Amino acid sequence: MGNFGKNNSMHSNWGSACSDSDWGMGNDSRFGHDSKFKKSCKVCKSQDASACNCNFRAPARELAAPLNSDCVLVNSVVGSKAVQKVAEATLPFTAFAPAIPAGSTIVSVSVVPNLAGITRNTTIIRDKVVNIGLIPVTVTVTFTAPGTTTPVLTAVLSTSLPFQEHTDFPGACPEDMIVEPPLTIEGIFAQPGVPVIGPTGLITANAILVKIVLRTTITVTRQVIVDPNGGICDVNERRCETTTTPTTNTLPAP
């Protein structure tokens, strides 16, 4: 680094960033006496307010090419409904880790769902919206072994509960679009002692039924063309035509 002189940080062996006039030591050699730009910004005297007044303008927008139609394409609402979906499964004692012995007394059941991990597939058939999905859960059970009251043991199972629902939407067609916000939970239920078919084919009560009630709103929309007089026509006038044999919809794995 160079040595600074004149007791000023703006002077160095490489010269000064400011002219002498900026320090109040004479005329500014950078501009003529008649220059209107002379000392317009006091860049060196930081204690002085800047005299610069900069105005910036955004570039002018270019006009879009003229349209050859006075019609517009809009999304028309076919219908909107608040709906409930139920996710449930019967979990046998043997599915937990460690396995819950048959005949154990269930003390408590805790079900913690993972809303961020929900996967769902939604499709439209004529006049109906079909929704299938999975919600991940962690089920924690406390229990006592058969014939004992202590100790209270703990078993855990992480799994996914399937849910499915079909909602009537009169007028909905397969090419319509679906708007569905994230699911919310209305209730969680657990019922120990429900019947289950064991590995030997016998029906026992060594299982827990877990049920989660979900809620959301389904809105079905359709693209239509609107003319200047308010007349509406469908983009696809044949979208609601049905085939003689219903198709099989194979949804992707979650």
N, C-alpha and C positions, 0 to 999 in steps of 0.2 A: 504494500500500500504506500502511497506517497505521503509526504508530510504536508500538513495543512498550515497555511499561513494566514496572516491578518486576523488570527483568532476567530475565524469564521469557517463553519463547516462546509460552506459552499465554495471555498477556494482551496485549490490543491496544486500540486506540481504539474497537473495536466490541464490547468486552467480553471476558469470559473464557469459554472452553469448559467450565471447571470451576467449581464453587462454592467458596466460601472454605473450607468444611470439607474439601474434597478437597486443599487445600494445607495443611491443618492450622491454619487460621486462624479457627476458630469453628464454630458449628452450621451444619448444612446446611439452608438455607432451602427446599430443594426437597422435603423430606420432613419429616413430623412426627416428634417425638421417639419416638413409639411405633411408627413404621412399620417393619414387618419388612423392607422393601426398602431401608432406609437404608444407603447406601454398600455395596451388595451387590457392585458391581464397581468396582475401583480403576482407572478408565479413564485417569486423568491421571498417576498415578505409575507410569511405565512400568517402573520397577525392581521394582515389586511384582508378585507373581503374581496373576493374575485370580482373583476369588472366584466367578466365574460357573460354574455347572455346568448346562450345557444338554443336555437329552436330547431327541432327535428320534425321532419314530415315523413309519414309513412308513404311508401310508393302508391301511386294511384291504382285502384283496382281496374282490371281490364273487364270490359263488359262481356258477358257470356254470348256465345253464338245464338242468334235468334232461333227459337223453337218453331217447329213446323206443325205444332198441335197446341190447342188451348185446353186440352184435357190433362188431368193430373192423376197419378197413381197413389192410392191411399190404402191403409189397412182398415178394413171394416170389422167391427166386433161381432162375431157370431153369437157369443155368449160368454158369461163369466160366472163362476160358482165357487163358493167356499166348500171345500170337501175335506173329509177325514179319511185317513188310511190307517190300517191296523197292521203292525208288524208283530208276529208272534211265533213261538216255537216251543215244543215240549222237550226239555233237556233232561235226559236220564242221569241218575246219580253217577253212573260209570263214566260219564263224559267229563266230569270235573277232575282236577288235579289237586290233591290226591283224590282218588275215587271215594265217593261217599258210600259207606257200607249200607247194604239193604236193611231197611227197618230203622234207620237212624232217625232221631228227632231233630227236625229243622228248627233252629233258634231264630235265625234272621236271614233275609235275602236282600242283597243290595245290587241294583242294576244301574250301571253307568253307561249311557249311550254316547257314541261319538258322532255328533251331528256333522262335523267336518268330513267324516269318512263315508257319508251316505252316497250310494250309487243308485241311479234310477234310469229306467228307459220308458219313454212315453211315446205313444203312437195313437193315431186316430183311425178308427174305422167308421163306417156310416153311422152317424148319430151317437157315437160313443167315443170317449177318451179312455184308453187303457194305460195303466201305470203299474210297472213292476220294478221292484228294487230291493236293496238290502241296507240295513243299518247295523254297523258294528256295535257290539256291547261287551262290557266286562261284567260278569256276574260273580259276586262273592257271597258264599254261603257259610254261615256258622252253624255247627251242629254238634250233637253229642251222640256217641256210638250207642248201639242198641243195648238197653239194660243199664245205662249209666247216666249220671247227671253231670259229671265232670270227667275230664276237662272239656271245655268248649273248643272244638277244633274248627279249622277254616279250610275251605276248598274254593278254588277259583277256576273259572272258565271264560276264555275270550273267544267269541264267535260272532256270527252275524245273523240277525233275524230277518227273514224275508217278509215283504209286504206286497200286496197287489190290490188294485182297485179299478173298477170300471165305472165311469160316470156318464150318465145320459146327457147328451148335448144335441137336442133336435136341430137338424140342419147342418151339423158338422160333417165335413167330407175329408177323405184321406189326404188331400193336398193342402188342407188348411194348416195354419201355424199355431203353435202352443206357447203361451207365456205362463211360466210357473215359478213363483218365488221360492226361496229355500223353505224347507219343512220346519215346522215348530212342533214341540212336544206338548201335548195336553195332559197326558197321564201315563204313569208307569205302574204295572201290576205284576205281582208274582204270586203264584198259587202252588205250594208244595202238595205232594200226595196225589197227583193226577195219574190216571192209568197210562201205562206205557208197555209196549211189547218187549220183553226181555230177549237176550240172545238165544234162549232155548225155545222161544215162541210163546212163553207164558206171559200173561198180562199181570203186571204188578203195579203197585202205587209208588214205586221208587223213581219219581221224576218230579220236575218242577216246571210249571207252565209260566212262561214270561211273555208279557204282552205290553206293547207300547202303542199308544194312540197318537197319531200324527195329524197335523192340520196344515192346509195350504189353500191357495186360491188358484184355480185353473181358468185361464182366459184363452179362448179360441178366436183367432183373427183370420181374415181372408183378404187377399189383395184384389182390389176392384178399381175400375177406371171411372172417374167422375168428369162429366162434361160441364161446360160453363153454365148450363141451365139446371144443374143438380141431378141430371140423369145418371144412373149407375148401371154399369155392366160388368160382368165377371171377366177376369183375365182369362180364365179357362171355363167356358160354359159347360164343359162335359165332365167337370171334376167329380160330380156326385153320381155319375152313372155307375151302377154296380154290375159286377160280373155274375154269371149264373152259379159259379162255384166260389165260395169264400176262400181267399188266399190264406196260407199259413205264414204268420209273421214270426220269424226267428230273430229274437233280439240279441244283441251282443252281450257277452258275459260281462258282469260287473267287475 
